[in-house]
Amino acid sequence: MSNIAEGFGRGGNSEFIQFLFTAKGSLSEAKSQLYIAADLNYITEAEFKKAYDMTEEITRMMNSFIKSLKSGDRKGLKTD
């Protein structure tokens, strides 16, 4: 969330998109942590699946958002 907020605050679409990709990287880190938590039995298989499915949905939403920013007419406060 912080990466997305920082990118938005930069005022330009290209920087915003860059920070969205950084946020996607952080989401991949979270997926990795889910595997570790499951392997160490800190979470159940059901908890793992629910959380992992949520990360997959967020990934799809972020991909769609990035695509719309790249192809859309809307621009940030700065001209890219």
Distance bins in CASP14 RR format, pairs under 12 A and 6 or more apart:
PFRMAT RR
TARGET T0000
AUTHOR 0000-0000-0000
RMODE 2
METHOD distances of the structure
MODEL  1
1 7 0 0 0 0 0 1 0 0 0 0 0
1 8 0 0 0 0 0 1 0 0 0 0 0
1 19 0 0 0 0 0 1 0 0 0 0 0
1 20 0 0 0 0 0 1 0 0 0 0 0
1 22 0 0 0 0 0 1 0 0 0 0 0
1 23 1 0 0 1 0 0 0 0 0 0 0
1 26 0 0 0 0 1 0 0 0 0 0 0
1 27 0 0 0 0 0 1 0 0 0 0 0
1 30 0 0 0 0 0 1 0 0 0 0 0
1 58 0 0 0 0 0 1 0 0 0 0 0
1 62 0 0 0 0 0 1 0 0 0 0 0
2 8 0 0 0 0 0 1 0 0 0 0 0
2 9 0 0 0 0 0 1 0 0 0 0 0
2 19 0 0 0 0 1 0 0 0 0 0 0
2 22 0 0 0 0 1 0 0 0 0 0 0
2 23 0 0 0 0 1 0 0 0 0 0 0
2 26 0 0 0 0 1 0 0 0 0 0 0
3 9 0 0 0 0 0 1 0 0 0 0 0
3 10 0 0 0 0 0 1 0 0 0 0 0
3 15 0 0 0 0 0 1 0 0 0 0 0
3 16 0 0 0 0 0 1 0 0 0 0 0
3 17 0 0 0 0 0 1 0 0 0 0 0
3 18 0 0 0 0 1 0 0 0 0 0 0
3 19 1 0 1 0 0 0 0 0 0 0 0
3 20 1 0 0 1 0 0 0 0 0 0 0
3 21 0 0 0 0 1 0 0 0 0 0 0
3 22 1 0 1 0 0 0 0 0 0 0 0
3 23 1 1 0 0 0 0 0 0 0 0 0
3 24 0 0 0 0 1 0 0 0 0 0 0
3 25 0 0 0 0 1 0 0 0 0 0 0
3 26 1 0 0 1 0 0 0 0 0 0 0
3 27 0 0 0 0 1 0 0 0 0 0 0
3 29 0 0 0 0 0 1 0 0 0 0 0
3 62 0 0 0 0 0 1 0 0 0 0 0
4 10 0 0 0 0 0 1 0 0 0 0 0
4 15 0 0 0 0 0 1 0 0 0 0 0
4 16 0 0 0 0 1 0 0 0 0 0 0
4 17 0 0 0 0 0 1 0 0 0 0 0
4 18 0 0 0 0 0 1 0 0 0 0 0
4 19 1 0 0 1 0 0 0 0 0 0 0
4 20 1 0 0 1 0 0 0 0 0 0 0
4 21 0 0 0 0 0 1 0 0 0 0 0
4 22 0 0 0 0 1 0 0 0 0 0 0
4 23 1 0 1 0 0 0 0 0 0 0 0
4 24 0 0 0 0 0 1 0 0 0 0 0
4 25 0 0 0 0 0 1 0 0 0 0 0
4 26 0 0 0 0 1 0 0 0 0 0 0
4 27 0 0 0 0 0 1 0 0 0 0 0
4 58 0 0 0 0 0 1 0 0 0 0 0
4 61 0 0 0 0 0 1 0 0 0 0 0
4 62 0 0 0 0 1 0 0 0 0 0 0
4 65 0 0 0 0 1 0 0 0 0 0 0
4 66 0 0 0 0 0 1 0 0 0 0 0
4 69 0 0 0 0 0 1 0 0 0 0 0
5 11 0 0 0 0 0 1 0 0 0 0 0
5 16 0 0 0 0 0 1 0 0 0 0 0
5 19 0 0 0 0 1 0 0 0 0 0 0
5 20 0 0 0 0 0 1 0 0 0 0 0
5 22 0 0 0 0 0 1 0 0 0 0 0
5 23 0 0 0 0 1 0 0 0 0 0 0
6 12 0 0 0 0 0 1 0 0 0 0 0
6 15 0 0 0 0 1 0 0 0 0 0 0
6 16 0 0 0 0 1 0 0 0 0 0 0
6 18 0 0 0 0 0 1 0 0 0 0 0
6 19 1 0 1 0 0 0 0 0 0 0 0
6 20 0 0 0 0 0 1 0 0 0 0 0
6 22 0 0 0 0 1 0 0 0 0 0 0
6 23 0 0 0 0 1 0 0 0 0 0 0
6 26 0 0 0 0 0 1 0 0 0 0 0
7 13 0 0 0 0 1 0 0 0 0 0 0
7 14 0 0 0 0 0 1 0 0 0 0 0
7 15 1 0 1 0 0 0 0 0 0 0 0
7 16 1 0 1 0 0 0 0 0 0 0 0
7 17 0 0 0 0 1 0 0 0 0 0 0
7 18 1 0 0 1 0 0 0 0 0 0 0
7 19 1 1 0 0 0 0 0 0 0 0 0
7 20 1 0 0 1 0 0 0 0 0 0 0
7 21 0 0 0 0 0 1 0 0 0 0 0
7 22 0 0 0 0 1 0 0 0 0 0 0
7 23 0 0 0 0 1 0 0 0 0 0 0
7 69 0 0 0 0 0 1 0 0 0 0 0
7 76 0 0 0 0 0 1 0 0 0 0 0
7 77 0 0 0 0 0 1 0 0 0 0 0
7 78 0 0 0 0 0 1 0 0 0 0 0
8 15 0 0 0 0 1 0 0 0 0 0 0
8 16 1 0 1 0 0 0 0 0 0 0 0
8 17 0 0 0 0 0 1 0 0 0 0 0
8 18 0 0 0 0 0 1 0 0 0 0 0
8 19 1 0 0 1 0 0 0 0 0 0 0
8 20 0 0 0 0 1 0 0 0 0 0 0
8 23 0 0 0 0 0 1 0 0 0 0 0
8 65 0 0 0 0 0 1 0 0 0 0 0
8 69 0 0 0 0 0 1 0 0 0 0 0
8 76 0 0 0 0 1 0 0 0 0 0 0
8 77 0 0 0 0 0 1 0 0 0 0 0
8 78 0 0 0 0 0 1 0 0 0 0 0
9 15 0 0 0 0 1 0 0 0 0 0 0
9 16 1 0 0 1 0 0 0 0 0 0 0
9 19 0 0 0 0 1 0 0 0 0 0 0
9 76 0 0 0 0 1 0 0 0 0 0 0
9 77 0 0 0 0 1 0 0 0 0 0 0
9 78 0 0 0 0 0 1 0 0 0 0 0
10 16 1 0 0 1 0 0 0 0 0 0 0
10 17 0 0 0 0 0 1 0 0 0 0 0
10 18 0 0 0 0 1 0 0 0 0 0 0
10 19 1 0 0 1 0 0 0 0 0 0 0
10 20 0 0 0 0 0 1 0 0 0 0 0
10 22 0 0 0 0 0 1 0 0 0 0 0
10 76 0 0 0 0 1 0 0 0 0 0 0
10 77 0 0 0 0 1 0 0 0 0 0 0
10 78 1 0 0 1 0 0 0 0 0 0 0
10 80 0 0 0 0 0 1 0 0 0 0 0
11 17 0 0 0 0 0 1 0 0 0 0 0
11 18 0 0 0 0 0 1 0 0 0 0 0
11 19 0 0 0 0 0 1 0 0 0 0 0
11 69 0 0 0 0 0 1 0 0 0 0 0
11 74 0 0 0 0 0 1 0 0 0 0 0
11 75 0 0 0 0 1 0 0 0 0 0 0
11 76 1 0 1 0 0 0 0 0 0 0 0
11 77 1 0 1 0 0 0 0 0 0 0 0
11 78 1 0 1 0 0 0 0 0 0 0 0
11 79 0 0 0 0 1 0 0 0 0 0 0
11 80 0 0 0 0 1 0 0 0 0 0 0
12 18 0 0 0 0 1 0 0 0 0 0 0
12 19 0 0 0 0 0 1 0 0 0 0 0
12 20 0 0 0 0 0 1 0 0 0 0 0
12 69 0 0 0 0 1 0 0 0 0 0 0
12 74 0 0 0 0 0 1 0 0 0 0 0
12 75 1 0 0 1 0 0 0 0 0 0 0
12 76 1 0 1 0 0 0 0 0 0 0 0
12 77 1 0 0 1 0 0 0 0 0 0 0
12 78 1 0 1 0 0 0 0 0 0 0 0
12 79 1 0 0 1 0 0 0 0 0 0 0
12 80 1 0 1 0 0 0 0 0 0 0 0
13 19 0 0 0 0 0 1 0 0 0 0 0
13 20 0 0 0 0 0 1 0 0 0 0 0
13 65 0 0 0 0 0 1 0 0 0 0 0
13 66 0 0 0 0 0 1 0 0 0 0 0
13 68 0 0 0 0 0 1 0 0 0 0 0
13 69 1 0 1 0 0 0 0 0 0 0 0
13 70 1 0 0 1 0 0 0 0 0 0 0
13 71 0 0 0 0 0 1 0 0 0 0 0
13 72 0 0 0 0 1 0 0 0 0 0 0
13 73 0 0 0 0 0 1 0 0 0 0 0
13 74 1 0 0 1 0 0 0 0 0 0 0
13 75 1 0 1 0 0 0 0 0 0 0 0
13 76 1 0 1 0 0 0 0 0 0 0 0
13 77 0 0 0 0 1 0 0 0 0 0 0
13 78 0 0 0 0 1 0 0 0 0 0 0
13 79 0 0 0 0 1 0 0 0 0 0 0
13 80 1 0 1 0 0 0 0 0 0 0 0
14 20 0 0 0 0 0 1 0 0 0 0 0
14 21 0 0 0 0 0 1 0 0 0 0 0
14 66 0 0 0 0 0 1 0 0 0 0 0
14 69 0 0 0 0 1 0 0 0 0 0 0
14 70 0 0 0 0 1 0 0 0 0 0 0
14 75 0 0 0 0 1 0 0 0 0 0 0
14 76 0 0 0 0 1 0 0 0 0 0 0
14 78 0 0 0 0 1 0 0 0 0 0 0
14 79 0 0 0 0 0 1 0 0 0 0 0
14 80 1 0 1 0 0 0 0 0 0 0 0
15 21 0 0 0 0 0 1 0 0 0 0 0
15 22 0 0 0 0 0 1 0 0 0 0 0
15 69 0 0 0 0 0 1 0 0 0 0 0
15 75 0 0 0 0 0 1 0 0 0 0 0
15 76 0 0 0 0 1 0 0 0 0 0 0
15 77 0 0 0 0 0 1 0 0 0 0 0
15 78 1 0 0 1 0 0 0 0 0 0 0
15 80 0 0 0 0 1 0 0 0 0 0 0
16 22 0 0 0 0 0 1 0 0 0 0 0
16 23 0 0 0 0 0 1 0 0 0 0 0
16 62 0 0 0 0 0 1 0 0 0 0 0
16 65 0 0 0 0 1 0 0 0 0 0 0
16 66 0 0 0 0 1 0 0 0 0 0 0
16 68 0 0 0 0 0 1 0 0 0 0 0
16 69 1 0 0 1 0 0 0 0 0 0 0
16 70 0 0 0 0 0 1 0 0 0 0 0
16 74 0 0 0 0 0 1 0 0 0 0 0
16 75 0 0 0 0 0 1 0 0 0 0 0
16 76 1 0 0 1 0 0 0 0 0 0 0
16 77 0 0 0 0 0 1 0 0 0 0 0
16 78 0 0 0 0 1 0 0 0 0 0 0
16 80 0 0 0 0 1 0 0 0 0 0 0
17 23 0 0 0 0 0 1 0 0 0 0 0
17 24 0 0 0 0 0 1 0 0 0 0 0
17 62 0 0 0 0 0 1 0 0 0 0 0
17 63 0 0 0 0 0 1 0 0 0 0 0
17 65 0 0 0 0 1 0 0 0 0 0 0
17 66 1 0 1 0 0 0 0 0 0 0 0
17 67 0 0 0 0 1 0 0 0 0 0 0
17 68 0 0 0 0 0 1 0 0 0 0 0
17 69 1 0 1 0 0 0 0 0 0 0 0
17 70 1 0 0 1 0 0 0 0 0 0 0
17 71 0 0 0 0 0 1 0 0 0 0 0
17 72 0 0 0 0 0 1 0 0 0 0 0
17 75 0 0 0 0 0 1 0 0 0 0 0
17 76 0 0 0 0 0 1 0 0 0 0 0
17 80 0 0 0 0 1 0 0 0 0 0 0
18 24 0 0 0 0 0 1 0 0 0 0 0
18 25 0 0 0 0 0 1 0 0 0 0 0
18 66 0 0 0 0 0 1 0 0 0 0 0
18 69 0 0 0 0 0 1 0 0 0 0 0
18 70 0 0 0 0 0 1 0 0 0 0 0
18 80 0 0 0 0 0 1 0 0 0 0 0
19 25 0 0 0 0 0 1 0 0 0 0 0
19 26 0 0 0 0 0 1 0 0 0 0 0
19 62 0 0 0 0 0 1 0 0 0 0 0
19 65 0 0 0 0 0 1 0 0 0 0 0
19 66 0 0 0 0 0 1 0 0 0 0 0
19 69 0 0 0 0 0 1 0 0 0 0 0
20 26 0 0 0 0 0 1 0 0 0 0 0
20 27 0 0 0 0 0 1 0 0 0 0 0
20 58 0 0 0 0 0 1 0 0 0 0 0
20 59 0 0 0 0 0 1 0 0 0 0 0
20 61 0 0 0 0 0 1 0 0 0 0 0
20 62 1 0 0 1 0 0 0 0 0 0 0
20 63 0 0 0 0 1 0 0 0 0 0 0
20 64 0 0 0 0 0 1 0 0 0 0 0
20 65 1 0 0 1 0 0 0 0 0 0 0
20 66 1 0 1 0 0 0 0 0 0 0 0
20 67 0 0 0 0 0 1 0 0 0 0 0
20 68 0 0 0 0 0 1 0 0 0 0 0
20 69 1 0 0 1 0 0 0 0 0 0 0
20 70 0 0 0 0 0 1 0 0 0 0 0
21 27 0 0 0 0 0 1 0 0 0 0 0
21 28 0 0 0 0 0 1 0 0 0 0 0
21 59 0 0 0 0 0 1 0 0 0 0 0
21 62 0 0 0 0 1 0 0 0 0 0 0
21 63 0 0 0 0 0 1 0 0 0 0 0
21 65 0 0 0 0 0 1 0 0 0 0 0
21 66 1 0 0 1 0 0 0 0 0 0 0
21 69 0 0 0 0 0 1 0 0 0 0 0
21 70 0 0 0 0 0 1 0 0 0 0 0
22 28 0 0 0 0 0 1 0 0 0 0 0
22 29 0 0 0 0 0 1 0 0 0 0 0
22 62 0 0 0 0 0 1 0 0 0 0 0
22 66 0 0 0 0 0 1 0 0 0 0 0
23 29 0 0 0 0 0 1 0 0 0 0 0
23 30 0 0 0 0 0 1 0 0 0 0 0
23 55 0 0 0 0 0 1 0 0 0 0 0
23 58 0 0 0 0 1 0 0 0 0 0 0
23 59 0 0 0 0 0 1 0 0 0 0 0
23 61 0 0 0 0 0 1 0 0 0 0 0
23 62 1 0 0 1 0 0 0 0 0 0 0
23 63 0 0 0 0 0 1 0 0 0 0 0
23 65 0 0 0 0 0 1 0 0 0 0 0
23 66 0 0 0 0 1 0 0 0 0 0 0
24 30 0 0 0 0 0 1 0 0 0 0 0
24 31 0 0 0 0 0 1 0 0 0 0 0
24 55 0 0 0 0 0 1 0 0 0 0 0
24 56 0 0 0 0 0 1 0 0 0 0 0
24 58 0 0 0 0 1 0 0 0 0 0 0
24 59 1 0 0 1 0 0 0 0 0 0 0
24 60 0 0 0 0 0 1 0 0 0 0 0
24 61 0 0 0 0 0 1 0 0 0 0 0
24 62 1 0 1 0 0 0 0 0 0 0 0
24 63 1 0 0 1 0 0 0 0 0 0 0
24 65 0 0 0 0 0 1 0 0 0 0 0
24 66 0 0 0 0 1 0 0 0 0 0 0
25 31 0 0 0 0 1 0 0 0 0 0 0
25 32 0 0 0 0 0 1 0 0 0 0 0
25 55 0 0 0 0 0 1 0 0 0 0 0
25 58 0 0 0 0 0 1 0 0 0 0 0
25 59 0 0 0 0 1 0 0 0 0 0 0
25 62 0 0 0 0 1 0 0 0 0 0 0
26 32 0 0 0 0 0 1 0 0 0 0 0
26 33 0 0 0 0 0 1 0 0 0 0 0
26 55 0 0 0 0 0 1 0 0 0 0 0
26 58 0 0 0 0 0 1 0 0 0 0 0
26 59 0 0 0 0 0 1 0 0 0 0 0
26 62 0 0 0 0 0 1 0 0 0 0 0
27 33 0 0 0 0 0 1 0 0 0 0 0
27 34 0 0 0 0 0 1 0 0 0 0 0
27 51 0 0 0 0 0 1 0 0 0 0 0
27 52 0 0 0 0 0 1 0 0 0 0 0
27 54 0 0 0 0 1 0 0 0 0 0 0
27 55 1 0 1 0 0 0 0 0 0 0 0
27 56 0 0 0 0 1 0 0 0 0 0 0
27 57 0 0 0 0 0 1 0 0 0 0 0
27 58 1 0 0 1 0 0 0 0 0 0 0
27 59 1 0 0 1 0 0 0 0 0 0 0
27 60 0 0 0 0 0 1 0 0 0 0 0
27 61 0 0 0 0 0 1 0 0 0 0 0
27 62 1 0 0 1 0 0 0 0 0 0 0
27 63 0 0 0 0 0 1 0 0 0 0 0
28 34 0 0 0 0 0 1 0 0 0 0 0
28 35 0 0 0 0 0 1 0 0 0 0 0
28 52 0 0 0 0 0 1 0 0 0 0 0
28 55 0 0 0 0 1 0 0 0 0 0 0
28 56 0 0 0 0 0 1 0 0 0 0 0
28 58 0 0 0 0 0 1 0 0 0 0 0
28 59 0 0 0 0 1 0 0 0 0 0 0
28 62 0 0 0 0 0 1 0 0 0 0 0
29 35 0 0 0 0 0 1 0 0 0 0 0
29 36 0 0 0 0 0 1 0 0 0 0 0
29 55 0 0 0 0 0 1 0 0 0 0 0
30 36 0 0 0 0 0 1 0 0 0 0 0
30 37 0 0 0 0 0 1 0 0 0 0 0
30 48 0 0 0 0 0 1 0 0 0 0 0
30 51 0 0 0 0 1 0 0 0 0 0 0
30 52 0 0 0 0 1 0 0 0 0 0 0
30 54 0 0 0 0 1 0 0 0 0 0 0
30 55 1 0 0 1 0 0 0 0 0 0 0
30 56 0 0 0 0 0 1 0 0 0 0 0
30 58 0 0 0 0 1 0 0 0 0 0 0
30 59 0 0 0 0 0 1 0 0 0 0 0
31 37 0 0 0 0 0 1 0 0 0 0 0
31 38 0 0 0 0 0 1 0 0 0 0 0
31 48 0 0 0 0 0 1 0 0 0 0 0
31 51 0 0 0 0 1 0 0 0 0 0 0
31 52 1 0 0 1 0 0 0 0 0 0 0
31 53 0 0 0 0 0 1 0 0 0 0 0
31 54 0 0 0 0 0 1 0 0 0 0 0
31 55 1 0 1 0 0 0 0 0 0 0 0
31 56 0 0 0 0 1 0 0 0 0 0 0
31 58 0 0 0 0 0 1 0 0 0 0 0
31 59 0 0 0 0 1 0 0 0 0 0 0
32 38 0 0 0 0 0 1 0 0 0 0 0
32 39 0 0 0 0 0 1 0 0 0 0 0
32 52 0 0 0 0 0 1 0 0 0 0 0
32 55 0 0 0 0 0 1 0 0 0 0 0
33 39 0 0 0 0 0 1 0 0 0 0 0
33 40 0 0 0 0 0 1 0 0 0 0 0
33 42 0 0 0 0 1 0 0 0 0 0 0
33 43 0 0 0 0 0 1 0 0 0 0 0
33 48 0 0 0 0 0 1 0 0 0 0 0
33 51 0 0 0 0 1 0 0 0 0 0 0
33 52 0 0 0 0 0 1 0 0 0 0 0
33 55 0 0 0 0 0 1 0 0 0 0 0
34 40 0 0 0 0 0 1 0 0 0 0 0
34 42 0 0 0 0 1 0 0 0 0 0 0
34 43 1 0 0 1 0 0 0 0 0 0 0
34 44 0 0 0 0 0 1 0 0 0 0 0
34 45 0 0 0 0 0 1 0 0 0 0 0
34 47 0 0 0 0 1 0 0 0 0 0 0
34 48 1 0 1 0 0 0 0 0 0 0 0
34 49 0 0 0 0 1 0 0 0 0 0 0
34 50 0 0 0 0 0 1 0 0 0 0 0
34 51 1 0 1 0 0 0 0 0 0 0 0
34 52 1 0 1 0 0 0 0 0 0 0 0
34 53 0 0 0 0 0 1 0 0 0 0 0
34 54 0 0 0 0 1 0 0 0 0 0 0
34 55 1 0 0 1 0 0 0 0 0 0 0
34 56 0 0 0 0 0 1 0 0 0 0 0
35 42 0 0 0 0 0 1 0 0 0 0 0
35 43 0 0 0 0 0 1 0 0 0 0 0
35 45 0 0 0 0 0 1 0 0 0 0 0
35 48 1 0 0 1 0 0 0 0 0 0 0
35 49 0 0 0 0 0 1 0 0 0 0 0
35 51 0 0 0 0 0 1 0 0 0 0 0
35 52 0 0 0 0 1 0 0 0 0 0 0
35 55 0 0 0 0 0 1 0 0 0 0 0
36 42 0 0 0 0 1 0 0 0 0 0 0
36 43 0 0 0 0 1 0 0 0 0 0 0
36 48 0 0 0 0 0 1 0 0 0 0 0
37 43 1 0 1 0 0 0 0 0 0 0 0
37 44 0 0 0 0 1 0 0 0 0 0 0
37 45 0 0 0 0 0 1 0 0 0 0 0
37 47 0 0 0 0 1 0 0 0 0 0 0
37 48 1 0 0 1 0 0 0 0 0 0 0
37 51 0 0 0 0 1 0 0 0 0 0 0
37 52 0 0 0 0 0 1 0 0 0 0 0
38 44 0 0 0 0 1 0 0 0 0 0 0
38 45 1 0 0 1 0 0 0 0 0 0 0
38 46 0 0 0 0 0 1 0 0 0 0 0
38 47 0 0 0 0 1 0 0 0 0 0 0
38 48 1 0 1 0 0 0 0 0 0 0 0
38 49 0 0 0 0 1 0 0 0 0 0 0
38 50 0 0 0 0 0 1 0 0 0 0 0
38 51 0 0 0 0 1 0 0 0 0 0 0
38 52 0 0 0 0 1 0 0 0 0 0 0
39 45 0 0 0 0 0 1 0 0 0 0 0
39 48 0 0 0 0 1 0 0 0 0 0 0
40 48 0 0 0 0 0 1 0 0 0 0 0
41 47 0 0 0 0 0 1 0 0 0 0 0
41 48 0 0 0 0 0 1 0 0 0 0 0
42 48 0 0 0 0 1 0 0 0 0 0 0
42 51 0 0 0 0 0 1 0 0 0 0 0
43 49 0 0 0 0 1 0 0 0 0 0 0
43 50 0 0 0 0 1 0 0 0 0 0 0
43 51 1 0 0 1 0 0 0 0 0 0 0
43 52 0 0 0 0 0 1 0 0 0 0 0
44 50 0 0 0 0 1 0 0 0 0 0 0
44 51 0 0 0 0 0 1 0 0 0 0 0
45 51 0 0 0 0 0 1 0 0 0 0 0
45 52 0 0 0 0 0 1 0 0 0 0 0
46 52 0 0 0 0 0 1 0 0 0 0 0
46 53 0 0 0 0 0 1 0 0 0 0 0
47 53 0 0 0 0 0 1 0 0 0 0 0
47 54 0 0 0 0 0 1 0 0 0 0 0
48 54 0 0 0 0 0 1 0 0 0 0 0
48 55 0 0 0 0 0 1 0 0 0 0 0
49 55 0 0 0 0 0 1 0 0 0 0 0
49 56 0 0 0 0 0 1 0 0 0 0 0
50 56 0 0 0 0 0 1 0 0 0 0 0
50 57 0 0 0 0 0 1 0 0 0 0 0
51 57 0 0 0 0 0 1 0 0 0 0 0
51 58 0 0 0 0 0 1 0 0 0 0 0
52 58 0 0 0 0 0 1 0 0 0 0 0
52 59 0 0 0 0 0 1 0 0 0 0 0
53 59 0 0 0 0 0 1 0 0 0 0 0
53 60 0 0 0 0 0 1 0 0 0 0 0
54 60 0 0 0 0 0 1 0 0 0 0 0
54 61 0 0 0 0 0 1 0 0 0 0 0
55 61 0 0 0 0 0 1 0 0 0 0 0
55 62 0 0 0 0 0 1 0 0 0 0 0
56 62 0 0 0 0 0 1 0 0 0 0 0
56 63 0 0 0 0 0 1 0 0 0 0 0
57 63 0 0 0 0 0 1 0 0 0 0 0
57 64 0 0 0 0 0 1 0 0 0 0 0
58 64 0 0 0 0 0 1 0 0 0 0 0
58 65 0 0 0 0 0 1 0 0 0 0 0
59 65 0 0 0 0 0 1 0 0 0 0 0
59 66 0 0 0 0 0 1 0 0 0 0 0
60 66 0 0 0 0 0 1 0 0 0 0 0
60 67 0 0 0 0 0 1 0 0 0 0 0
61 67 0 0 0 0 0 1 0 0 0 0 0
61 68 0 0 0 0 0 1 0 0 0 0 0
62 68 0 0 0 0 0 1 0 0 0 0 0
62 69 0 0 0 0 0 1 0 0 0 0 0
63 69 0 0 0 0 0 1 0 0 0 0 0
63 70 0 0 0 0 0 1 0 0 0 0 0
64 70 0 0 0 0 0 1 0 0 0 0 0
64 71 0 0 0 0 0 1 0 0 0 0 0
65 71 0 0 0 0 0 1 0 0 0 0 0
65 72 0 0 0 0 0 1 0 0 0 0 0
65 74 0 0 0 0 0 1 0 0 0 0 0
66 72 0 0 0 0 0 1 0 0 0 0 0
68 74 0 0 0 0 1 0 0 0 0 0 0
69 75 0 0 0 0 1 0 0 0 0 0 0
69 76 0 0 0 0 1 0 0 0 0 0 0
69 80 0 0 0 0 0 1 0 0 0 0 0
70 80 0 0 0 0 0 1 0 0 0 0 0
72 80 0 0 0 0 0 1 0 0 0 0 0
74 80 0 0 0 0 0 1 0 0 0 0 0
END
